[in-house]
Amino acid sequence: MEAYRKLRDEFPQVRDEFKKQNQKLLAFWEGGKLDVISRKPIKSLADAKGVKIRAIGVVLHKIFKEAGFIPVTLPATEAYDAVSRGVVDAIIALPDTTYKFKWYEVCKYWTRTGILGSIVAYGISINLNVWNKLPTDVQEVMDRVGSELTDRYPTLLFEENKRYEKIFRDAGVKFYELPLADQEAWRKKVARSSFEDYVKKMEKTGYPNARKILQRYGELLGYKPWEYSE
């Protein structure tokens, strides 16, 4: 979240994304880290071979296919029944969605992948026309409170995920960490190509300096996918 904040400060193009929609961003936060929950233990990439996994989007399909999984597109609302009926054996999951959809009732194994971080995917914004009509003192309060929420959210997310994990463990879910060697092997297969594909996509949609912005974002995050050799 701090990296995104700095990116907004450094690049008007990033900062103006909300302005294009006639919105002012007041607060923003990230989702949890993506992991894998499954019907059988997945302790290594070898265990992932041939496992049918509920996935969404083009990027995640490619990433998990390279790891040996068989991605299956399903909406979240159908994942519980799909696991119960054996249509899929695993789900790409976040703690909050796992709790809300009760996936922990049918998937008793949780694998922390270590390679899928979180993204700044949520925010609170206000219509610029409305914002511009507000008194200055009201704007100052809303800006301050929005910034405070952004600062506090990582702690709130951490505490909430701890609560979810206890619920899962009490329900019999076992947790595993993917070995570091497997994490690195997985990154080498997908990191650079995923980055390059996204850069090209953004360039085609009207962002000629997409590479510069995304490389700066990677530097701020301490992660440089373009340096991986596949």
Secondary structure, DSSP 8 states (H G I E B T S, - for coil): -HHHHHHHHH-HHHHTHHHHTTEEEEEEEE----EEEESS---SHHHHTT-EEEE-SHHHHHHHHHTT-EEEE--HHHHHHHHHTTS-SEEEE-HHHHHHTTGGGT--EEEE-SS----EEEEEEEEHHHHHHS-HHHHHHHHHHHHHHHHHHHHHHHHHHHHHHHHHHHTT-EEEE--HHHHHHHHHHHHHHHHHHHHHHHHHTT-TTHHHHHHHHHHHHT--GGG---
